[in-house]
Amino acid sequence: MFVVIFPILFGFAIAFTNYNLYHTPPAKLVDWVGFKNFINIFTLSIWRSTFFDVLQWTVVWTLLATTLQCTVGVLLAILVNQKDLRFKPMIRTIFILPWAVPGFVTILVFAGMFNDSFGVINNAILSFFGITPKAWLTDPFWTKTALIMMQTWLGFPFVFAMTTGVLQAIPDDLYEAATMDGASAFTRLRTITLPLVLYSIAPIIITQYTFNFNNFNIIYLFNNGGPAVAGSNAGGTDILVSWIYKLTMSSSQYAIAATITILLSIFVVGLALWQFRATKSFKNDDMA
């Protein structure tokens, strides 16, 4: 309990002080400044512009990356679950393989593949199709695009595996009754498969959104949150959690980092509670 509670309380207290590189005990005293750090984030241009830029990209990153990985995972699971499909075990094994490889290894491999100078993406794949090489590591737009593609690759196998388990638990009687009533394949998908699947994996989807909102590893390992942006305290692809890390480890802005951490925690907890209430997840009542 002490290991969990003390860091939380300490970080909370730091947010209300001027604890930074120039006010570090025991050489310098730390002063209590109240809500000054919170006010500075929203009023000082140097912090306000960076904070809202990073927050905007964090939200966009979370929505796009998570929605894509969940969509791909669910659709592939439905396609592979078709009765007339051959070699199902082999296909399922292939789709789950990316999940078996440690994430940091996959990210580092992709970092080499997306390298602007010698990466296989530019030098082999794009050149084969006559497409102009892209600045994957030096242009914020293309770096963000690469990150979203990588997270889709990293995340869809888990959703695929969970959805496959749900699909195999759906009774065949439901589909047979719907077929006898004249329901088409699309109608069965829309009225039986998708509602049952989405209801069952709703908690998983919510946790995936929360995870990607704080997905430090892929942002930091791929390009260290870069490329750099002129006039900004954060990199072009930094999300809130990676920006907090840089504020703490690189510039020793401990108080500002703690302040942003509190704001981030409030946002994540509030969003998670809203999603759980909206989807009625973890309730024992029937779907009806």
Stockholm file with secondary structure:
# STOCKHOLM 1.0

chainA/1-288         MFVVIFPILFGFAIAFTNYNLYHTPPAKLVDWVGFKNFINIFTLSIWRSTFFDVLQWTVVWTLLATTLQCTVGVLLAILVNQKDLRFKPMIRTIFILPWAVPGFVTILVFAGMFNDSFGVINNAILSFFGITPKAWLTDPFWTKTALIMMQTWLGFPFVFAMTTGVLQAIPDDLYEAATMDGASAFTRLRTITLPLVLYSIAPIIITQYTFNFNNFNIIYLFNNGGPAVAGSNAGGTDILVSWIYKLTMSSSQYAIAATITILLSIFVVGLALWQFRATKSFKNDDMA
#=GR chainA/1-288 SS CHHHHHHHHHHHHHTTBCCBTTBCTTTSCCCBCTTHHHHHHHHSHHHHHHHHHHHHHHHHHHHHHHHHHHHHHHHHHHHHTCTTCSCHHHHHHHHHHHHHSCHHHHHHHHHHHTCTTTCHIIIIIIHHTTCCCCCTTTSHHHHHHHHHHHHHHHHHHHHHHHHHHHHHHSCHHHHHHHHHTTCCHHHHIIIIIHHHHHHHHHHHHHHHHHHHHTCHHHHHHHHTTCSCCTTCSSCTTCCHHHHHHHHHHTSCCHHHHHHHHHHHHHHHHHHHHHHHHHHTTTCCSCCC
#=GC SS_cons         CHHHHHHHHHHHHHTTBCCBTTBCTTTSCCCBCTTHHHHHHHHSHHHHHHHHHHHHHHHHHHHHHHHHHHHHHHHHHHHHTCTTCSCHHHHHHHHHHHHHSCHHHHHHHHHHHTCTTTCHIIIIIIHHTTCCCCCTTTSHHHHHHHHHHHHHHHHHHHHHHHHHHHHHHSCHHHHHHHHHTTCCHHHHIIIIIHHHHHHHHHHHHHHHHHHHHTCHHHHHHHHTTCSCCTTCSSCTTCCHHHHHHHHHHTSCCHHHHHHHHHHHHHHHHHHHHHHHHHHTTTCCSCCC
//
